[in-house]
Amino acid sequence: MIDDILPGAVTFDGEVAPWNDWGYGGREDNSLFKHLENNLLSRFPHVKGTFFIAAKSFDSLKLQTGYFLRFRKENDFFKRFLKDVASYFDVGFHGIYHGKFLDINKPTFRNNWLQEFEYLSIQDISWLKEEILKFENEFEIKMTGGKYPGYKKNQDSEKILETLGFKWWCSSSKMINKKSPENHHTYFGAKNNILDLPTNLNGNVFNYKIFPNSMKGQIKFFKTKWERYKTERYIHYLYTNRIPITVQEHFQNQHIDGRRISPNLYDDGYSLDKIFSLLRGSDIWYANCSELSQYLESYDQSEIIHNNEGQYLLSYHGTWEKPLLSIRSKSPFILDLSSGEQITGLFRNGFWIYNRLLPGKYKEVSSTY
């Protein structure tokens, strides 16, 4: 889950580098994404994720902050970038403007910023639909879900999402970094059909810290070691209980006044490496938020009815056009009784696995026809 990527940068001297890039550099040399590829994705090429994007960036703002606010106005550059990285990341909705300053003459995020879903109302739905469609058409993407900026909302927010037709959403971070019933996905909305995807892990949890050589420093050192040990156990808890492991990060790494944002991809390189190293070799399916949400919803909204002849009927009653399912069987082959096609499974952990199986009537068979 990577928030706040946009074709901009905040730099003191006008030069764009990985530590101040918000997406201005795209996939070019000396960009943050190239830094991510070279230092993380090259080691863990199976990692996937979702960029959460506000449809309109701060490119129209002319603020006096002591920093250069650089933005690319040509949408083709950012469009090419999103296409280039689509195998890693899809796109989720993160508002139109993300939010607004309470006082534009004081451009700081400290107590001077209102998140967008704190002030959007039912009356904004038509405008939101228009802006979202415009953004999707411009960048040739489809956003099936998203996240509240700052995880902030108001009494109209859920109704807005339901009317806009989103299928999944990240609405809260209350469960982050701790065992909680909210680690599991839930649903909300009048029809209870929007999947609420949990945010379970902060990307900076293993950041390295330097402590003074003193008794107080030693106490802090051992306390940090204990916290990191608990985090390792927490990740093990999520994995063994088959709970989605979702990692919260920011692409944007500093505010417009130069203050560092935490977490962020550049500063959290060691921590992210530690997280994915702990998971390396585990039986894990890496997916973006849309794929993960579709799979979870498909599992919840599907049914298998068996009969005594080794046949079964697979049905799906959810909101996606088609389900995203994996079926486990003891048979190496199944026969699609509608088309007559015989499907070969993949053997894993003592069972045969059938991925992306569609609703229909099937029969388990033990040998080829």
SELUMKE-274348 format. One record per residue (C-alpha): residue number from 1; residue in three letters; x, y, z. Coordinates in steps of 0.2 Angstrom, whole numbers, padded with zeros to 4 digits. Layout:
SELUMKE-274348
+-----+------+-------+-------+-------+
|  nr | rest |  east | north |    up |
+-----+------+-------+-------+-------+
| NUM |  ALA |     X |     Y |     Z |
...
+-----+------+-------+-------+-------+
***
This chain:
SELUMKE-274348
+-----+------+-------+-------+-------+
|  nr | rest |  east | north |    up |
+-----+------+-------+-------+-------+
|   1 |  MET |  0000 |  0000 |  0000 |
|   2 |  ILE |  0010 |  0015 | -0006 |
|   3 |  ASP |  0001 |  0032 | -0004 |
|   4 |  ASP |  0004 |  0048 | -0012 |
|   5 |  ILE |  0013 |  0046 | -0028 |
|   6 |  LEU |  0012 |  0060 | -0041 |
|   7 |  PRO |  0023 |  0068 | -0054 |
|   8 |  GLY |  0032 |  0080 | -0042 |
|   9 |  ALA |  0046 |  0083 | -0031 |
|  10 |  VAL |  0051 |  0094 | -0016 |
|  11 |  THR |  0069 |  0099 | -0017 |
|  12 |  PHE |  0080 |  0112 | -0009 |
|  13 |  ASP |  0091 |  0116 | -0024 |
|  14 |  GLY |  0080 |  0111 | -0039 |
|  15 |  GLU |  0088 |  0094 | -0041 |
|  16 |  VAL |  0078 |  0078 | -0041 |
|  17 |  ALA |  0085 |  0063 | -0032 |
|  18 |  PRO |  0078 |  0047 | -0024 |
|  19 |  TRP |  0076 |  0055 | -0007 |
|  20 |  ASN |  0065 |  0070 | -0013 |
|  21 |  ASP |  0056 |  0062 | -0027 |
|  22 |  TRP |  0037 |  0060 | -0026 |
|  23 |  GLY |  0036 |  0052 | -0044 |
|  24 |  TYR |  0043 |  0066 | -0054 |
|  25 |  GLY |  0057 |  0055 | -0060 |
|  26 |  GLY |  0046 |  0041 | -0065 |
|  27 |  ARG |  0057 |  0026 | -0069 |
|  28 |  GLU |  0072 |  0036 | -0075 |
|  29 |  ASP |  0089 |  0035 | -0067 |
|  30 |  ASN |  0091 |  0044 | -0050 |
|  31 |  SER |  0072 |  0042 | -0047 |
|  32 |  LEU |  0064 |  0035 | -0032 |
|  33 |  PHE |  0056 |  0020 | -0041 |
|  34 |  LYS |  0073 |  0016 | -0050 |
|  35 |  HIS |  0081 |  0016 | -0032 |
|  36 |  LEU |  0067 |  0004 | -0026 |
|  37 |  GLU |  0070 | -0007 | -0041 |
|  38 |  ASN |  0088 | -0008 | -0038 |
|  39 |  ASN |  0088 | -0010 | -0020 |
|  40 |  LEU |  0071 | -0020 | -0016 |
|  41 |  LEU |  0062 | -0026 | -0031 |
|  42 |  SER |  0078 | -0034 | -0038 |
|  43 |  ARG |  0079 | -0044 | -0022 |
|  44 |  PHE |  0061 | -0048 | -0021 |
|  45 |  PRO |  0054 | -0048 | -0039 |
|  46 |  HIS |  0038 | -0056 | -0033 |
|  47 |  VAL |  0032 | -0041 | -0023 |
|  48 |  LYS |  0017 | -0032 | -0029 |
|  49 |  GLY |  0007 | -0017 | -0022 |
|  50 |  THR | -0005 | -0003 | -0025 |
|  51 |  PHE | -0002 |  0015 | -0028 |
|  52 |  PHE | -0015 |  0026 | -0020 |
|  53 |  ILE | -0016 |  0042 | -0031 |
|  54 |  ALA | -0025 |  0059 | -0028 |
|  55 |  ALA | -0032 |  0063 | -0046 |
|  56 |  LYS | -0027 |  0081 | -0046 |
|  57 |  SER | -0010 |  0085 | -0038 |
|  58 |  PHE | -0003 |  0101 | -0031 |
|  59 |  ASP |  0003 |  0107 | -0047 |
|  60 |  SER | -0007 |  0123 | -0047 |
|  61 |  LEU |  0000 |  0129 | -0030 |
|  62 |  LYS |  0013 |  0143 | -0029 |
|  63 |  LEU |  0018 |  0142 | -0011 |
|  64 |  GLN |  0033 |  0150 | -0002 |
|  65 |  THR |  0041 |  0136 |  0008 |
|  66 |  GLY |  0059 |  0138 |  0005 |
|  67 |  TYR |  0059 |  0123 | -0006 |
|  68 |  PHE |  0056 |  0121 | -0025 |
|  69 |  LEU |  0040 |  0112 | -0029 |
|  70 |  ARG |  0043 |  0104 | -0045 |
|  71 |  PHE |  0029 |  0096 | -0055 |
|  72 |  ARG |  0027 |  0088 | -0073 |
|  73 |  LYS |  0012 |  0095 | -0082 |
|  74 |  GLU |  0013 |  0083 | -0096 |
|  75 |  ASN |  0002 |  0068 | -0092 |
|  76 |  ASP |  0010 |  0057 | -0105 |
|  77 |  PHE |  0025 |  0055 | -0094 |
|  78 |  PHE |  0016 |  0049 | -0079 |
|  79 |  LYS |  0004 |  0038 | -0090 |
|  80 |  ARG |  0019 |  0029 | -0097 |
|  81 |  PHE |  0026 |  0027 | -0080 |
|  82 |  LEU |  0010 |  0019 | -0073 |
|  83 |  LYS |  0010 |  0007 | -0088 |
|  84 |  ASP |  0028 |  0002 | -0086 |
|  85 |  VAL |  0026 | -0003 | -0068 |
|  86 |  ALA |  0008 | -0011 | -0070 |
|  87 |  SER |  0016 | -0028 | -0067 |
|  88 |  TYR |  0021 | -0023 | -0050 |
|  89 |  PHE |  0007 | -0010 | -0045 |
|  90 |  ASP | -0011 | -0006 | -0049 |
|  91 |  VAL | -0019 |  0011 | -0044 |
|  92 |  GLY | -0032 |  0015 | -0030 |
|  93 |  PHE | -0042 |  0030 | -0027 |
|  94 |  HIS | -0035 |  0042 | -0014 |
|  95 |  GLY | -0046 |  0057 | -0017 |
|  96 |  ILE | -0046 |  0071 | -0030 |
|  97 |  TYR | -0035 |  0084 | -0021 |
|  98 |  HIS | -0031 |  0073 | -0006 |
|  99 |  GLY | -0036 |  0088 |  0005 |
| 100 |  LYS | -0035 |  0106 |  0007 |
| 101 |  PHE | -0026 |  0119 |  0018 |
| 102 |  LEU | -0036 |  0128 |  0031 |
| 103 |  ASP | -0026 |  0143 |  0028 |
| 104 |  ILE | -0017 |  0144 |  0011 |
| 105 |  ASN | -0005 |  0158 |  0018 |
| 106 |  LYS |  0002 |  0145 |  0030 |
| 107 |  PRO |  0008 |  0131 |  0019 |
| 108 |  THR |  0012 |  0118 |  0033 |
| 109 |  PHE |  0003 |  0102 |  0037 |
| 110 |  ARG |  0004 |  0105 |  0055 |
| 111 |  ASN | -0014 |  0108 |  0061 |
| 112 |  ASN | -0018 |  0117 |  0044 |
| 113 |  TRP | -0024 |  0102 |  0033 |
| 114 |  LEU | -0041 |  0095 |  0031 |
| 115 |  GLN | -0041 |  0077 |  0023 |
| 116 |  GLU | -0053 |  0076 |  0008 |
| 117 |  PHE | -0066 |  0064 |  0015 |
| 118 |  GLU | -0068 |  0074 |  0031 |
| 119 |  TYR | -0077 |  0088 |  0020 |
| 120 |  LEU | -0084 |  0079 |  0005 |
| 121 |  SER | -0103 |  0077 |  0005 |
| 122 |  ILE | -0117 |  0068 | -0004 |
| 123 |  GLN | -0119 |  0083 | -0015 |
| 124 |  ASP | -0101 |  0080 | -0022 |
| 125 |  ILE | -0105 |  0063 | -0029 |
| 126 |  SER | -0108 |  0069 | -0047 |
| 127 |  TRP | -0093 |  0079 | -0047 |
| 128 |  LEU | -0083 |  0065 | -0040 |
| 129 |  LYS | -0089 |  0053 | -0054 |
| 130 |  GLU | -0084 |  0065 | -0067 |
| 131 |  GLU | -0067 |  0068 | -0061 |
| 132 |  ILE | -0064 |  0049 | -0058 |
| 133 |  LEU | -0069 |  0045 | -0075 |
| 134 |  LYS | -0059 |  0059 | -0082 |
| 135 |  PHE | -0043 |  0052 | -0073 |
| 136 |  GLU | -0046 |  0034 | -0078 |
| 137 |  ASN | -0049 |  0038 | -0096 |
| 138 |  GLU | -0033 |  0050 | -0096 |
| 139 |  PHE | -0022 |  0037 | -0088 |
| 140 |  GLU | -0031 |  0021 | -0096 |
| 141 |  ILE | -0033 |  0013 | -0079 |
| 142 |  LYS | -0048 |  0007 | -0069 |
| 143 |  MET | -0049 |  0010 | -0050 |
| 144 |  THR | -0059 | -0003 | -0041 |
| 145 |  GLY | -0055 |  0003 | -0024 |
| 146 |  GLY | -0045 |  0015 | -0013 |
| 147 |  LYS | -0041 |  0022 |  0003 |
| 148 |  TYR | -0046 |  0037 |  0014 |
| 149 |  PRO | -0032 |  0050 |  0014 |
| 150 |  GLY | -0026 |  0050 |  0032 |
| 151 |  TYR | -0039 |  0037 |  0036 |
| 152 |  LYS | -0051 |  0051 |  0040 |
| 153 |  LYS | -0069 |  0051 |  0035 |
| 154 |  ASN | -0086 |  0059 |  0039 |
| 155 |  GLN | -0104 |  0053 |  0041 |
| 156 |  ASP | -0107 |  0053 |  0021 |
| 157 |  SER | -0091 |  0044 |  0017 |
| 158 |  GLU | -0098 |  0026 |  0016 |
| 159 |  LYS | -0113 |  0032 |  0006 |
| 160 |  ILE | -0101 |  0041 | -0006 |
| 161 |  LEU | -0091 |  0025 | -0009 |
| 162 |  GLU | -0106 |  0014 | -0011 |
| 163 |  THR | -0114 |  0026 | -0024 |
| 164 |  LEU | -0097 |  0027 | -0034 |
| 165 |  GLY | -0097 |  0008 | -0035 |
| 166 |  PHE | -0081 |  0004 | -0026 |
| 167 |  LYS | -0078 | -0014 | -0022 |
| 168 |  TRP | -0065 | -0013 | -0009 |
| 169 |  TRP | -0058 |  0001 |  0003 |
| 170 |  CYS | -0045 |  0004 |  0016 |
| 171 |  SER | -0054 |  0013 |  0029 |
| 172 |  SER | -0044 |  0011 |  0045 |
| 173 |  SER | -0027 |  0008 |  0052 |
| 174 |  LYS | -0032 |  0004 |  0070 |
| 175 |  MET | -0025 | -0013 |  0068 |
| 176 |  ILE | -0008 | -0009 |  0062 |
| 177 |  ASN |  0007 | -0017 |  0070 |
| 178 |  LYS | -0004 | -0026 |  0083 |
| 179 |  LYS | -0015 | -0042 |  0085 |
| 180 |  SER | -0033 | -0037 |  0084 |
| 181 |  PRO | -0049 | -0044 |  0078 |
| 182 |  GLU | -0048 | -0030 |  0065 |
| 183 |  ASN | -0033 | -0039 |  0057 |
| 184 |  HIS | -0046 | -0049 |  0047 |
| 185 |  HIS | -0056 | -0041 |  0032 |
| 186 |  THR | -0074 | -0036 |  0035 |
| 187 |  TYR | -0087 | -0027 |  0024 |
| 188 |  PHE | -0097 | -0011 |  0025 |
| 189 |  GLY | -0110 | -0001 |  0016 |
| 190 |  ALA | -0129 | -0002 |  0016 |
| 191 |  LYS | -0128 | -0019 |  0006 |
| 192 |  ASN | -0113 | -0024 |  0016 |
| 193 |  ASN | -0104 | -0027 | -0001 |
| 194 |  ILE | -0088 | -0016 |  0000 |
| 195 |  LEU | -0073 | -0026 |  0007 |
| 196 |  ASP | -0064 | -0017 |  0020 |
| 197 |  LEU | -0045 | -0022 |  0018 |
| 198 |  PRO | -0035 | -0020 |  0034 |
| 199 |  THR | -0019 | -0011 |  0035 |
| 200 |  ASN | -0008 | -0023 |  0046 |
| 201 |  LEU |  0010 | -0018 |  0045 |
| 202 |  ASN |  0019 | -0001 |  0045 |
| 203 |  GLY |  0034 | -0001 |  0033 |
| 204 |  ASN |  0046 |  0007 |  0045 |
| 205 |  VAL |  0044 | -0006 |  0059 |
| 206 |  PHE |  0062 | -0012 |  0058 |
| 207 |  ASN |  0071 |  0005 |  0055 |
| 208 |  TYR |  0088 |  0005 |  0062 |
| 209 |  LYS |  0090 |  0017 |  0077 |
| 210 |  ILE |  0106 |  0024 |  0085 |
| 211 |  PHE |  0106 |  0026 |  0104 |
| 212 |  PRO |  0118 |  0036 |  0115 |
| 213 |  ASN |  0131 |  0026 |  0125 |
| 214 |  SER |  0123 |  0028 |  0142 |
| 215 |  MET |  0112 |  0019 |  0154 |
| 216 |  LYS |  0096 |  0027 |  0146 |
| 217 |  GLY |  0103 |  0023 |  0129 |
| 218 |  GLN |  0105 |  0005 |  0134 |
| 219 |  ILE |  0087 |  0004 |  0141 |
| 220 |  LYS |  0080 |  0011 |  0124 |
| 221 |  PHE |  0091 | -0001 |  0114 |
| 222 |  PHE |  0085 | -0017 |  0123 |
| 223 |  LYS |  0067 | -0010 |  0123 |
| 224 |  THR |  0069 | -0008 |  0104 |
| 225 |  LYS |  0076 | -0026 |  0102 |
| 226 |  TRP |  0060 | -0032 |  0112 |
| 227 |  GLU |  0049 | -0022 |  0100 |
| 228 |  ARG |  0057 | -0029 |  0085 |
| 229 |  TYR |  0056 | -0047 |  0092 |
| 230 |  LYS |  0037 | -0044 |  0095 |
| 231 |  THR |  0035 | -0038 |  0077 |
| 232 |  GLU |  0043 | -0054 |  0070 |
| 233 |  ARG |  0031 | -0064 |  0081 |
| 234 |  TYR |  0017 | -0053 |  0075 |
| 235 |  ILE |  0021 | -0056 |  0056 |
| 236 |  HIS |  0022 | -0075 |  0060 |
| 237 |  TYR |  0005 | -0073 |  0068 |
| 238 |  LEU | -0002 | -0065 |  0053 |
| 239 |  TYR |  0005 | -0078 |  0041 |
| 240 |  THR |  0000 | -0094 |  0052 |
| 241 |  ASN | -0017 | -0087 |  0054 |
| 242 |  ARG | -0019 | -0084 |  0035 |
| 243 |  ILE | -0022 | -0066 |  0038 |
| 244 |  PRO | -0018 | -0054 |  0023 |
| 245 |  ILE | -0001 | -0045 |  0027 |
| 246 |  THR | -0003 | -0028 |  0020 |
| 247 |  VAL |  0012 | -0015 |  0022 |
| 248 |  GLN |  0008 |  0003 |  0023 |
| 249 |  GLU |  0021 |  0015 |  0015 |
| 250 |  HIS |  0022 |  0032 |  0006 |
| 251 |  PHE |  0030 |  0036 | -0010 |
| 252 |  GLN |  0030 |  0054 | -0006 |
| 253 |  ASN |  0044 |  0056 |  0007 |
| 254 |  GLN |  0044 |  0074 |  0013 |
| 255 |  HIS |  0031 |  0088 |  0015 |
| 256 |  ILE |  0032 |  0103 |  0005 |
| 257 |  ASP |  0041 |  0112 |  0019 |
| 258 |  GLY |  0055 |  0098 |  0019 |
| 259 |  ARG |  0049 |  0088 |  0034 |
| 260 |  ARG |  0051 |  0070 |  0032 |
| 261 |  ILE |  0036 |  0059 |  0031 |
| 262 |  SER |  0036 |  0042 |  0040 |
| 263 |  PRO |  0034 |  0029 |  0034 |
| 264 |  ASN |  0042 |  0032 |  0016 |
| 265 |  LEU |  0050 |  0020 |  0004 |
| 266 |  TYR |  0067 |  0029 |  0004 |
| 267 |  ASP |  0070 |  0030 |  0022 |
| 268 |  ASP |  0063 |  0012 |  0026 |
| 269 |  GLY |  0074 |  0002 |  0014 |
| 270 |  TYR |  0082 | -0008 |  0028 |
| 271 |  SER |  0065 | -0011 |  0036 |
| 272 |  LEU |  0056 | -0017 |  0020 |
| 273 |  ASP |  0071 | -0028 |  0016 |
| 274 |  LYS |  0069 | -0036 |  0034 |
| 275 |  ILE |  0050 | -0038 |  0032 |
| 276 |  PHE |  0052 | -0047 |  0015 |
| 277 |  SER |  0067 | -0057 |  0021 |
| 278 |  LEU |  0056 | -0064 |  0035 |
| 279 |  LEU |  0043 | -0070 |  0022 |
| 280 |  ARG |  0055 | -0076 |  0009 |
| 281 |  GLY |  0052 | -0095 |  0006 |
| 282 |  SER |  0035 | -0095 |  0014 |
| 283 |  ASP |  0019 | -0101 |  0005 |
| 284 |  ILE |  0013 | -0084 |  0000 |
| 285 |  TRP |  0003 | -0076 | -0014 |
| 286 |  TYR |  0009 | -0059 | -0018 |
| 287 |  ALA | -0005 | -0048 | -0025 |
| 288 |  ASN | -0010 | -0030 | -0027 |
| 289 |  CYS | -0025 | -0023 | -0017 |
| 290 |  SER | -0037 | -0026 | -0031 |
| 291 |  GLU | -0032 | -0044 | -0033 |
| 292 |  LEU | -0032 | -0048 | -0015 |
| 293 |  SER | -0049 | -0040 | -0012 |
| 294 |  GLN | -0056 | -0049 | -0026 |
| 295 |  TYR | -0049 | -0066 | -0020 |
| 296 |  LEU | -0056 | -0063 | -0002 |
| 297 |  GLU | -0073 | -0058 | -0008 |
| 298 |  SER | -0074 | -0072 | -0020 |
| 299 |  TYR | -0070 | -0084 | -0006 |
| 300 |  ASP | -0083 | -0077 |  0005 |
| 301 |  GLN | -0096 | -0076 | -0009 |
| 302 |  SER | -0093 | -0093 | -0017 |
| 303 |  GLU | -0101 | -0110 | -0014 |
| 304 |  ILE | -0097 | -0128 | -0018 |
| 305 |  ILE | -0110 | -0142 | -0018 |
| 306 |  HIS | -0104 | -0160 | -0020 |
| 307 |  ASN | -0114 | -0175 | -0025 |
| 308 |  ASN | -0110 | -0194 | -0023 |
| 309 |  GLU | -0103 | -0196 | -0041 |
| 310 |  GLY | -0088 | -0185 | -0038 |
| 311 |  GLN | -0096 | -0170 | -0046 |
| 312 |  TYR | -0098 | -0153 | -0039 |
| 313 |  LEU | -0106 | -0136 | -0043 |
| 314 |  LEU | -0096 | -0121 | -0041 |
| 315 |  SER | -0106 | -0105 | -0039 |
| 316 |  TYR | -0102 | -0086 | -0036 |
| 317 |  HIS | -0114 | -0073 | -0029 |
| 318 |  GLY | -0102 | -0058 | -0027 |
| 319 |  THR | -0100 | -0041 | -0035 |
| 320 |  TRP | -0086 | -0044 | -0047 |
| 321 |  GLU | -0088 | -0048 | -0065 |
| 322 |  LYS | -0081 | -0065 | -0061 |
| 323 |  PRO | -0073 | -0073 | -0046 |
| 324 |  LEU | -0054 | -0075 | -0043 |
| 325 |  LEU | -0053 | -0092 | -0034 |
| 326 |  SER | -0041 | -0106 | -0031 |
| 327 |  ILE | -0049 | -0123 | -0028 |
| 328 |  ARG | -0040 | -0137 | -0019 |
| 329 |  SER | -0043 | -0156 | -0023 |
| 330 |  LYS | -0035 | -0173 | -0021 |
| 331 |  SER | -0038 | -0177 | -0039 |
| 332 |  PRO | -0024 | -0172 | -0052 |
| 333 |  PHE | -0037 | -0168 | -0065 |
| 334 |  ILE | -0055 | -0161 | -0066 |
| 335 |  LEU | -0067 | -0161 | -0080 |
| 336 |  ASP | -0077 | -0146 | -0085 |
| 337 |  LEU | -0094 | -0154 | -0088 |
| 338 |  SER | -0100 | -0139 | -0098 |
| 339 |  SER | -0086 | -0138 | -0111 |
| 340 |  GLY | -0079 | -0156 | -0109 |
| 341 |  GLU | -0062 | -0148 | -0106 |
| 342 |  GLN | -0050 | -0158 | -0094 |
| 343 |  ILE | -0040 | -0147 | -0083 |
| 344 |  THR | -0023 | -0152 | -0075 |
| 345 |  GLY | -0020 | -0146 | -0057 |
| 346 |  LEU | -0004 | -0140 | -0050 |
| 347 |  PHE |  0003 | -0151 | -0036 |
| 348 |  ARG |  0007 | -0141 | -0020 |
| 349 |  ASN |  0008 | -0146 | -0001 |
| 350 |  GLY |  0000 | -0163 | -0004 |
| 351 |  PHE | -0015 | -0157 | -0015 |
| 352 |  TRP | -0019 | -0152 | -0033 |
| 353 |  ILE | -0023 | -0134 | -0035 |
| 354 |  TYR | -0034 | -0126 | -0048 |
| 355 |  ASN | -0032 | -0107 | -0050 |
| 356 |  ARG | -0044 | -0095 | -0057 |
| 357 |  LEU | -0058 | -0108 | -0059 |
| 358 |  LEU | -0075 | -0101 | -0065 |
| 359 |  PRO | -0092 | -0105 | -0059 |
| 360 |  GLY | -0099 | -0121 | -0067 |
| 361 |  LYS | -0101 | -0140 | -0065 |
| 362 |  TYR | -0085 | -0150 | -0063 |
| 363 |  LYS | -0080 | -0168 | -0060 |
| 364 |  GLU | -0065 | -0175 | -0051 |
| 365 |  VAL | -0055 | -0188 | -0061 |
| 366 |  SER | -0040 | -0198 | -0057 |
| 367 |  SER | -0032 | -0201 | -0074 |
| 368 |  THR | -0033 | -0193 | -0091 |
| 369 |  TYR | -0047 | -0196 | -0103 |
+-----+------+-------+-------+-------+
***
